[in-house]
Amino acid sequence: MKKFHVCVLLVSTTLLLMTQPSSQAAEKGNAVGKLIVGSIEFDSGGKKRSFKDKKLLEKLEFETGDDVIWAEHGRDNLEKFYHEKGFAFAQIDLKTEQLPDGKMKLTYKIDEGPKVGIGRISIRGNNALKSEPLKQALKTTGKKWFFWSKNYLQEELTRDLNKLKGIYWDKGFLAHTITYSLSPDILDPAVIEQERTRQMCKVDITFEIEEGPVYTVEKILINFIDDVGKTSETIVLKSTNPEDQQARTENQTFDEKQLRARVKSEPAQIYSERTANSDTKQLRMLYGVNGFINARIKLLRPVFIPDTHAVNMEFEIFEGRQYRIGRIDITGNKEAQDKVIRRILDEYDFVPSHLYNSGIAPKEGGGELEKKIQRMTLAEEVTIAPMGPAYGPKDSKVLGQDAEVNIKEGLTGNIWPGVGVSSDHGFVGQLIYDERNFDITDWPESIEELIPGRSFRGAGQSFKIGAEPGTELSQYSVSFGDPYWGGEPNKPIRLGVTGSSWERYRESYDEERIKGYVGFEKRYNHGLWFRSISFRTEEVDVGDIDTDAPIEIKEVEGGNFIAGIKLGIERNSTDDEFMPSKGSIFDVSYEQVGGDHSFGILKGAQRWYRTLHEDLAERKTVLSIKLLGATTIDEAPPFEKFYGGGTGTYGMRGFDYRGVSTRGINTVTSERDDPIGSDWIFLANAEVTVPLTGENFAALFFIDSGTVDSGSYRAAAGAGIQILIPQWFGPVPMRFELAAPIMKDDDDDTQVFSFSVGKLF
């Protein structure tokens, strides 16, 4: 029977530990002789206010009992708050009055005025760049969400003006002029007095652009400076005339060939600020990974060549000394043990005696190593910086430098209650306890330590208990993981152990599984390559079989014990863990299964990601392609075979979950009816993600196709909407999709609408 599930995400909440800020008085104390705030009132002249007293008191950032010196600061905060909420004409006046007890009464007189919305946005004078892409790059758009007008914010308008200037500069229009005008001109005091008496106000914004000529690159030069900022040498790295190129005369670090390889900008090309900035990062990385932690690489303003539309592009480089890592101190961590952080440092070769790699840990912060530690420890903030002065002989080529890793710990344990509905699994409830800083050896020494957070913490392991009862699928699991099993960070191996119970209502039977799983995954080359081995044992119970079920299903009725060993290899070169825009993922695995059934499963998949277009707001249109093939070796039972359709691993949108499969013979009607699984499957899917309004909404256009060991080739085309849901360290996609089969088999079950959370196609 065909199924159609309406999919709505109902509830998802997180229980978080909250703290309340203390008052100014608690921090500063009440010094003798100072005037103290006795009461605070808000007066809007009898008019209805948009915000209640509680919200306004919160924005003041002080309270009764604090020093009255904060009163004017509070007035500024209120005015700023109103302006941020779109009340561009809001005026806040402060009146003070001394009370009989000597304290001060503060009265803030509030004249909100009307909210100022944005009307029409126009761009004039642009010829080389079209208006619509320019508008898409602006935050000051005419619509906030479909039909509602967006509020006017002067700060946002200023940022957009600078954004337009940056776009033209990046496109080589180095002599452009961009201004804006408002209608009505709400920056004019006379207009303000007139408009603020209205109930509603909208302002039209016009950007006037004089593009000017496009400039190309004539030469690319590097100025080497010493520690006092004096130029010691200048070389021509690239030029329209190759004879102008120069070699370094006093090279003690990198020669001109090594530097030239890092610079992608070329003479005679249009000057691009974005490419030039990328070249700067590449030069900085060259010095950083080789221990030059104080190296400074700066892109200078282009030098205009008179009487031409060409410029010279210049870099300024201070090389500094080379350093090796001495001692590494871990600070700030109260819950996480030092070894949790040190294992990550060791995996990325940031260890004593190695060159100080400021490419992944720049001294100004924000490096990839800090982000890696933050993700793996769920810290709020991580900083890595040189500690103390360098040391070693003055004439030494390489000096020693200690480093400090400071951790500001975050919440690592969460309880996630929620309910939801999906097109593949029906209605599902959820209650999950997840601890990401678990320590399996830290057993409680008393009853009090059984309280969560007082035991089993600190070793960077993961522990999860999940209960997910549902109308079609119910599962319960306990899992444990250790990212550095065996304690060898230079040979990082992840251990995963899971015990689970699983129940699913199938087309003509019920399937229950009790599973034990142990897996080991070894990482190579900082996570580029993975090699894995895993073991599973399962008791699969097939019951409540319909009287007309296919004979293949009846043959496996009752308990089925299976045990498998699986080997796998994966290569992942994508640029982002959550939303890749370039790179690829390749994985292949083989599992040999024994027990009541003996068979093998061979599976391989290849995914490619490529950016087709990046708009002026730096949002990417991404093409994703997936090829997947899998086959069983020898005769596998129906519950281990392949079923296409839906949105999962073997997803084919436009077809129902498990809707593409070999069909068994109905034992009553003798017709092909319920799916019994296929011995092999092949999928070829392609999808384009196009950004819409903002950064969290995108349109999807896709073609899913494939075939199994019976029937014809299948294909479906469709479109949908993707909404990115913020999570701990990256967005998780929620998708609503419509698809229609354009090629199908008569036995296939189709499905127009599908919904999924947390996985790409």
N, C-alpha and C positions, 0 to 999 in steps of 0.2 A: 504494500500500500504506500502511495506517495505521501510524503510528509512536508509540511511547510511550517517553520517555526518563526514567529515574530520575535525579534531579538532586541532586548532593551537592557542596558546595564542599570541595575536598580540601586545598589548600595555598595560603596566600598569605603571603609573608614579605617583609620589608624589610631591606636591609643598611644599618645605621646606624653612624655614627661614634661610638664610645664613649670616654669618658675616665674615669680612675680618680681618686677623691678622695685627697688627701694626708692624712697622719695629723696628730693634734694636735701631736705633737712637731715635725714638719717646720714647722708654722706658728709655734709658740711658742718653739722651741729649748729646750734643757735648761739652765736657770739653775743656777749653783752653789748647793748647799745645799738643793735641793728633793729630795723623796723621789720616786723613779722606780718605775714599775710594772715588776716583773721577770717575773711570770707571772700568768695569769688562769685560774681553774678554775671549773667549775660542778658543784655537788653536789646531787643530788636524793634523797639518802638511800637509794640503791639502787633507787628506783622508776624505771620507764621514763619518759623525758621525751618531750614532744610535739615538741620542736624540738632540732635538733642544735647542737653547739657553734658551728659556722660562722655559723648564723643569729643566735644569741645574741650572739656577738662583734660582729656587724654592728650590732646594736641598741644596744650599749654606746656607740658613737660615740667610742671612744678605743681604744688598743691598748698593748701592751707597749712601754716606752720613753717613754710619756707621763707627765706629772705625776700623782701619786696623788690629787691634789685632785679629779680627774674621777671617782673611784670611786663616790662617793655619787650623783652625777648619773647614772652608768651604772645604779645600782640602781633609781633612779626610772624610767629608760627601760625597763628590763626589766619592771618591774611594770606600767607603762602598756601595754607591748606585750602582755603576757598578758591584761590586762583587755580590750584591743581585740579579742583573739582569742576572747573569751567565757569566759575563766577568771576569773570575777568574784571568787573567793575566793583567788586566787593571792597568796602572800606571798614576798617576796624579802628575805633577810637577808644582810648583808655581813660577812665575817670577814677581818681583815687579819693578816698575819704577816711579820715581818722576816726576810729571807733573809741568809745569811752574807756575801754581797757588798754588803750595805747596801740592796739594793732590796727592794720590798714584793711579797709574794704576796697576791693577792686571790682569795677564794673566795666565790662567790655561792651561798648555800643556797636552793634552790628547792623550794617546796611548792606545786605547781600547783593542787591541789584539783580538783573536777569542773568540767566545762564547765557553764555555766548556760544552759539554753535557755528560750525563751518558750513558755508553754503557751497558755492561753485569754486572749483580750483581750475585756473587757466594757466597755460604755459605758452608764451609768445616768443617769436624770434628764433626758435630752434629749427634748423634745417637738416643737419646731419643726424641728429637723434630724434626719434619720434616721441610725441607727447605721452602716449599711454605707458610705455616702459618707464619713462621718467616719473610719472605719477605713482607707479607701482613701487618705486624706490622710496617714496616719501612716507613718513609717519603721519603727516598732516593730510589725511585723506578725507573726503567728504562724507564717508559712511563709516561708522564705528562697527556696526554689525548689521548687514543687509539694509534695513530701512531706517535705523536710528542715526540721527546726526551726531557727529563727533564733536566734542567740546574743543573750543579754541584755547590753545596754550601757547603763550609767547615763546617759552623756552623750546617747545617742540618745533615751532616755526623757524626759529634761529638754527636749530640742528638740521632741519631740512634744507635751508639755504646753503649751509656748509656742505651738506650731502650732495646737492646738485653741483656745487663748485668742485667737489672731489671727483664726481663722475666725469665732468668735462676735463679736469686735469688728467685723470687716468686715461682718457681717450686721446690725449695728445693736444687738446685745445688749451695751450698754456697761456694764451693772451685773452681769455674769455672775460666777460663781465656779466654778473647776474645780480639782479635786485628784485625786490617784491613790493607790491602795493596792496592796500586793504580798502575794501569798499563795504560799508562806510569805514573811514579811517579812525578806528577806535583808539589809536594812539594820540589823536588830537584832543587836548583837554576840552575844547568846546563840543566836540562830537561826543565825548564821554558823558558830559552832563546831559546831553540830549538823549542818548541811547539808554542810559541807566534808569530812566524813568519808565521805559517800556517793559512789558511783561515778557517779551521774547526778543531776541536779537540774533541775527545771523550775519556773518561777515564773509564776503567773497575774497579770495586770495588770487593774485595774478603775479606770476614770476616772469620777469622780462629778461631775455637772454640775448647777449651778443656773443656769438660763438668764436669768431676770429679764425685764424688759420690753424691747420694741423702741423705740429712740429715733429721732425724726425731726429734720430740720433746720429751725430757726426762721429764722435769719439767716446770711448769709455775709459776713464782715467782712475787711478788709485793714488791717493796721497797718503804716504806713511808718515806718522807723527811720532815724536818721542814723548817721554813722560811729562814734559812741561808744555806740550801742545805745539812744538815747533816742527815744521815739515822737514823730514830728513831725506825723503826721496819721493819723486813723482814718476810714475810710469804710465805709458799709454797701453792699456790692456787689449783694447780692440779699436779698430778704426775703419772707416770706409776705404782708406788707403792702407793695405796691410803692411806697407813699408814703414809706417809710423809706429808700429808695435815695438815695445821695448822690453828688454830683459832686466831683471833685478840685478843691481850691482853689488849690494851688500846683503845678500840673502842668508839669513840664519834660520828661517822657518820654512815657508812655502814659496816655491818659485812661481814665475808668471804662468806656467802651463797648468799648475795645480789650481791657481786662482781663476784662470780663464775657464776651466772646466766647470766651475761653480756658478758662473755668470751666464744666464740664458739670454739676456738682452743682447741684441745684435745691432751693429751700425746699419744705417739706411732704413731701419724699421721705425714705425711710429713710436714715439716715446710713450711708455706705459708705466704709470706709477705703481700699479699692482705688480707687474713683472719686476720692476726695480726693487720693490720691497721684498719680493721673493728672493731675488739675488742677494739682498742684504742678509736675509735669514740663512741662506746657504753658506755664505762666507762666515757668518757668525758660528754656524754649526761646525764648519771645518776647523776653526780655532778651538771651539768649545770641546769637541770630543777628543782633542789632543792635549788637553790640560791647560790651555791658556785662559784661565778663569777671569782674568782682568782685561782681556782683549775687548776693545770697543770698535765696532764697525758701524759707521754712520753714513747714510745716504744724504749727500748734500743737494741743495737746490740746483736744478739744471742751469748751466751757463749758456745764455743766449749768444749765438754767433751773429754779429751785425750783418744786416742786408740779406739775411737768409731766414728760412723757416726751419732752422736746425739748431740743436743744442748739443753741448757736451755733457755727458752724464758722469758724475764724479762720486767716488767713495772715499771716505777718510777712515784709515785703519790705525789704531794703536794696538800693537801686538802684545806687549808686556812679557812677563816671564812665564815659564812652564812649571806646572806643579803636579806633584803626586799626593795622594791622600795619605795622611798620617792616622791620627786617632779619630774615631767617629763616636760622638756622644748622642744618645737618644734621650730626649727630655720631654716632659709634659704628659707622658703616658702613665696613667694610674691603673687602668684595667688591663690594657694590652701589654704582654710581656715584651721585653726588648727583642727577644729572638724572633717575634712575629715580624718586626720591622727589618731586622738584620737579614732575615732570609730573603726578603724582597730586594734589599740592597745587593746582596750577594748574587742573586739571579741576574741582576742587571750590571754586574761587575763594578759596582760602586763600593769598593773595599779598599782597606789599607794596602799601600804599595802600588796600587794601580794609578794611572794618570787620572787626575781629577776631571771627570767628564761633566763639564758645565754645559754641554749640549743638551743633556737630559736633566741636568740640575743646575740651571744658571743661578748665579748668586743673587740676582734680583727677584728670584722666585718664579712660580708659574710653569715649571718644567714638567716634562712627561713623567719623570720618576716620582715627583710629588703627587701627580694625579693618580699614578698606579698605586702608590701606598694608600692614598685616600680612598680609592675604590675598594681595595682589598681589606682595609681595616674599618671602613665606614666612618672615617674621621671627618670632623667638621672642617678641619684645616690642617695642612701639612706644609712645613717650610724646611728647606735644606739650604744651609748657608755656610760659608767659610767661618771658622771659629778661631779667634786669636791671630797673632802675627804668623807669617810664614817663617820657616827656619831652614838652616843649612848653610854650607859655605857660600860666601858672597860670589865666588867665581864659579859656583856650581851651575850647570846648565839647567837642572831641574831642582826646585825647592820642595820642601814638605809643607803641607797645609792640612790642619785639622778641620773637621766639619761637624756641624751640629744638625741633627734632625729633630725638629720640634713638632710634637703631635698635640693637636687640640681634639680630644676625643669626642665622638658623637654617640648617638643612640644606636646600639648594635642589636638590641632585642626588641621585637615587635610582636604584637598580637593583631592579626588581620581578620576581622569578621566581615562578611559580605554575602550578597546573593547576586545572581545574575542569570541571564538566559543566552544561549547561543544556538546557532542553526545546526551545529553538529551534535551537541550534547544535551539540549533541552534546558530545563530549569535546574540550577545548581546552587546549593548553599555552601558557605565556606567559613571555616574557622581554622586559622593557621598560626602556630607559634613558631617564630623564626629567630634564632640567635646566631649572629655572625662572628662572635668572638668567644666561641665555646672552648672549654678545656675539659676533655674527657677524663683527665687524671685528677682534677680538682674536686674530689668528693667532699661533701659536707661533713664537718666534724661535730655538728650539733643540730638539733631540730631547728634552731633559729636560722641556720645557714641554708635551710631548704627554701627559704624565701628567694624568689628569682632575683638574680643579680649578686647574691652573696656566695655563690659557689658555681662550679662548672664554668668559669670565665677566665679569659686572658690569653689563650693559646692561638687565637686566630682561626680556629676550626669552625665549621658550620653545623648546626643541629636544627632540624625542622620536624615538627609534628603537624600533620594536616588531616583535617576531617572535612570531606566535601560530599555530603549526601545530595542526591539529585533524583529527578523524576525518571531519567533514562540511564544516567551514569552516576555511580556512587563509588568513591575511592577514599581510602584511609591509608596513611603512610607515616613512617618514621624514617628519617634519613640523617646520615652523618657524613661530613666531608672534611678532609685535611688537605690543603693545597700543597703542603710540603711533607708528604708522608716519608718517613725514613730519616728526616732531618738533614737532607743533603740539598742545599739550595742551588749548588752548581749543577745538580742533576734533578731538577724539580719534577716531582711526580705527585699527581693529585690522586688521592684515595676517595672513593665514593662507596658508601654502604647504604642500602635501602631495604626496608621490609615493608610490604604493602599488601593491601586487600582491595580487590577491584571487582565491581559487579556492573554488568551492562545488559540491557534488554535488547536482544537482537530481533531480526525479522521473524524468525520462526522458533526461537529458543532463547533461553537465558544463559549468560556466560559469567562465571565467577572465577576469579584467579587469586591465589595466594602466592606471593612472589618474594624471593630473596635474591638480592643482587649485590655483587662486589665488583668494582671496576678500578683500574689503574690507568692513568693517562700521563704520559711523559711529554714535557714541553721542550722544544728545541728553538734556538735562535730567537729568544725573547718572545715566544708565542707564535712564530711563523709556521712551524711544523709541530704536529702532535702525533704521537703513536700510542695506541691504547690496546689493552687486553681486559676483558670482563667475563664474569661468570654469572650465570643465573640458574635458579631452580624454580619451577612453577608447578603448582597443582591447579590444573584447569578443569573446572567442573561444567559440563554442558547438561542443562536440565530444562524442565518444563517445555519439552519439545512438542510442537504442534503435530497433530495427527497427520497432516498433509505435508509435513516437512520433507525436504529431499533426503534420499537415502544416505548421501554423504554426511549429513548432519546426524542422522540416527546412528550411524556407525561409530561415532565418537561420543555417544551418550555416556554420562557418568564421569568419573574422575579420569584425568589424563595427566600423568607425570612426565615432565620434560626437563632436561638439564642441558645447558648450552655453554660453549666457550666461544668468544668472539674476538677477532683481531681486527684492528682498524688503523688507518693512517689518514691524516688531514693536513691540508695546507691552507692557511687563511692569511691573505694579503690585503684585506679590506682596510679602509681608512677609519672606520668607525664601528664600534661594537654594536651600537643600537640601530643606526640609520646609515649604512654604508652608501657612498656615492661613487666610489671607484675601487678597483681591486677585484679579487675573485676568491671563492672558496671551493676547494676540491676535497672530497672525502670518499673513501672506498673501504668496505668492510666485508668480512666473511665470518659467518657463524656456523659452527657445527653443533647440531642438536641431537641428543640421544634420550633414552628413557623408553616410554611407551611408543614413541614415534622416532624414527631416525631419518634425518634429512639435513640439508645445508641451506643457508640463505646468503646469496651474494648480492651486494648492493653498492652502487656508485652514483655520485651526484656531482655536478659542476654548476656553480653559480657565478655569473659575471655581473658587475655593476659598473656603469659608465655614466658620467655627467654629459647630457646632451646639450644643455644650455644653462647658463648662470645669468640671472637677470641683474638689473642695476641695484637691486636690494640684496644681492649676493645669495639669493635663494636658488636652489638647483633643481632642474628637471632631470630626473634620473631614469635611465633604462636598466631594467633588471631582467636577466635571462636565466632560466633554470632548465637543465637537462637532468633527468633521473631515470636510471634503469635498475631493475631488481629482478631476481629470479630465484626460484627454489631448485635445489638439487635433490633428486629422489622425491618420493611422495610425501608431501607435508599435509597435516590435517587442515581442515577448513579454517580453524581459528588462527593459523599461522600463515595463511596465504595473503594475497594482495587484493585490496579493494580500493578503487579510485573514486574520487568525488569529494565534495565538501571543501574544507579549508586547511586540512592538516598536512602531514608529510606527503601523502599521496593525493593532495587536493586537486580538484578540477572544478572550478566554480562554474555554475550553470547546471551541475549534476548534484544529486542528493548525496549525502554522506554514505559511502559504500554503494553508491548507485551505479557504478561501472564495475561489472564483475561477471565472471562466468556464472551462468544460472543452472540450478539443479532442477531435476524433474519432480514436479508435484506428485506425490504418491497417490493422490486421490483423482486429480484431473488429468494426469500424465502429460501436463504441459510444463514448459520451462517457466519457473516462477522465482523463488527466492535465491539470492546470491549465495554461492558456496566458495567464493574466492578464486583467484587466478594464479597459475603457476609462474607467470611473469607479468611485468608491467613496464611501460615506457611512458614518460611524460616530457613534454617540451612546452614550457610556459614562458611568456614574455609580458612585461608590464612596464608602463611609463607612469611615473609619479610627477604631477605638475603642481607647483605651489599655487595656492589661491590667496585669500586675504590673510595677512599676518604670516607667522612662521609655523603655526600649529595646524593649519588646515591645508589639505591638498586634494586634488582630483586624481582618480586612478583610471587608467584605460588599459585593458589587458586582453590577451588571448591565451586561453589554456587549452592544451590539446594532449592527446595521448591514446594509448591502446593497451589492451590486455590480450590474453591468449585466446579470446573468442570475440566474435563480432568485428565490426568495421572500425576504422580510425575515427576518434571522437574529437570535436573541437567546439569551443564556446567563446564568445566575445562579450565583453561587458565593461561597465564603468562603475565607479563608486566614489566614496568620500573617505578620507583618512584624517583622523583627529589624533594628535600626539598628546598623550597623557604624561605629565612630568612624574618621574620616579626618582629614586635616590641619586643616581648618577647619569641618567639619560632618559630620553623619551621612550614610551612604549606605545605602539600604534594601536588605535581602535578603528576598525574598518566596517563600513556598511557598503555592500556591493550588490549590484544587479547584473545578471548575466543571462544570456539566451544561447542554447546550443545551436550551432550552424551545421554540425555533422554529429549524428548519433546513431546508436543501434536501437532497434525496436524494443529490446528488453531493458534499456537503461531507465533509471529513475531520475527525473530532472528536478531542479530547484532554482527558482528565479532569484530569490533573495538570500544572502548569507551575511553572517556577522562573525567577527573574530576579534580577539584582544590579545596583544602581546607577541604575535608572530607575523613575519612577512610571508608572502605567498610561497 
